[in-house]
């Protein structure tokens, strides 16, 4: 009989366990409140997908613009520069050879 708990001790243990369960239920409630619903997640995912697609489109346009700029640079600057310098170089080399 000495090993058996008294009624008061049993009541205290029961209250402790009840308080632990109550705290666990409150923690679960807080976790559920912080979760995002499936509808909100889907909307955010769709918005993010649309944003990524828009950024990819802008990147492709920028790449096309860079290619166009390079073509312009070659056509408007380098080709005329070669056209001017090449005859000068040919004249200088022929003049030096005669």
Rosetta blueprint (number, residue, H / E / L):
1 X L
2 X L
3 X L
4 X L
5 X L
6 X L
7 X H
8 X H
9 X H
10 X H
11 X H
12 X H
13 X H
14 X H
15 X H
16 X H
17 X H
18 X H
19 X H
20 X H
21 X H
22 X H
23 X H
24 X H
25 X H
26 X H
27 X H
28 X H
29 X H
30 X H
31 X H
32 X H
33 X H
34 X H
35 X L
36 X L
37 X L
38 X H
39 X H
40 X H
41 X H
42 X H
43 X H
44 X H
45 X H
46 X H
47 X H
48 X H
49 X H
50 X H
51 X H
52 X H
53 X H
54 X H
55 X H
56 X H
57 X H
58 X H
59 X H
60 X H
61 X H
62 X H
63 X H
64 X H
65 X H
66 X H
67 X H
68 X H
69 X H
70 X H
71 X H
72 X H
73 X H
74 X H
75 X H
76 X H
77 X H
78 X H
79 X H
80 X H
81 X H
82 X H
83 X H
84 X H
85 X H
86 X H
87 X H
88 X H
89 X H
90 X H
91 X H
92 X H
93 X H
94 X H
95 X H
96 X H
97 X H
98 X L
